[in-house]
């Protein structure tokens, strides 16, 4: 079975950030730059008050930012809170 030509994907590094992803990145950046402020943020705290769709979107965007090393994420065990810290590209 022959298929038609497919679009070549660009490397992740060269793809521009979506507006939503960039807005979240800027918000986290300003949070981490507060003098004397916490250098770790909880995804549970960030999603408090969001509906299921909003929480899923924030989780996805956090994964995108982690892939590009804007943030680092850590989860100690399945279903536990995800902790977010500043990445080397922030």
Long-range contacts (C-beta under 8 A, 24 or more apart in sequence): 12-67, 12-68, 13-68, 17-64, 17-68, 20-57, 20-61, 21-61, 21-64, 21-65, 24-58, 24-61, 24-62, 24-65, 25-65, 25-70, 25-71, 25-90, 28-65, 28-70, 28-71, 28-84, 28-86, 28-90, 29-86, 29-90, 32-85, 32-86, 32-90, 39-85, 39-86, 40-83, 40-84, 40-85, 41-83, 41-84, 41-85, 42-81, 42-82, 42-83, 42-84, 43-73, 43-81, 43-82, 43-83, 43-84, 44-81, 44-82, 46-84
